[in-house]
Amino acid sequence: MQIQFNNMIYTLLFIVFVIFVCYAFYVMKPKKVGKVPKHWHAILMQNVLFYKKLSQTKQAVFRKRMMLFLSEIHIEGVQTEIEELDRILIASSGVIPVFGFSNWSYNNLSGILVYPDSFNADLQFSDRDENKRILGMVGTGRFENQMILSKKAIRLAFNNKTDKHNTPVHEFVHLLDKMDGETDGIPAFFIGKEYIAPWLALMHKEMEAINKDASDIRKYGGTSEIEFFAVASEYFFERPKLFKQKHPDLYRMLSECFQQTSN
Ligand SMILES: [Zn+2]
């Protein structure tokens, strides 16, 4: 009787052990990244200028990085349907600013909520509300680790290829700014400590030019250091050649920061 009882305990322990090992394997196994659908290349070529300008080899890397992004970040539509094109454009916006880093996961982002249109500070988007001017934002508090984007702004960001404006890229740059623990317009996580003072000096000079109407950087960039970093980065990724020509110092600084150049 005693022997049988011991056997039972060993069997139970063995079963628990097997379950634990299976679970550990499940948790540690890299997340399954789906295969890139073949037709995405054509959609990307048509819609994403950044992708179009990459070499074929880099385009393949870009597509893989998009799939990785989509396997890690949950995208949900709020009273709007998420179409394939939205997923492609959102994933592209997430990959563009970090394409210079061989491996990247947004560990400060778990999900993206997509609203049909612009919204107000309380995340309402009623047609009667005149204050619904927000096109995208990085969530805080209850929405920590979330990003909220307007579907209209996502589409518009890639429709117009000459406007130096891209709302989703703008929001992803805010997330990168936040990597060092503070959203302050100083990408301390990416630039060496010795670059912080030159970055501040350059930023203030450029912001002054914006506020004196003497710059082609979007006006919103002159409102705060946080917005300057995001707005200048949009321009950097949307129109790199023009940006390099008009703002060579800033171009060098951002190339260093994002580990990317247009050449
Ligand atoms: Zn912003």
Residues whose N, C-alpha, C, O or C-beta is under 5 A from the ligand:
A	BS01	ZN	E227 A230
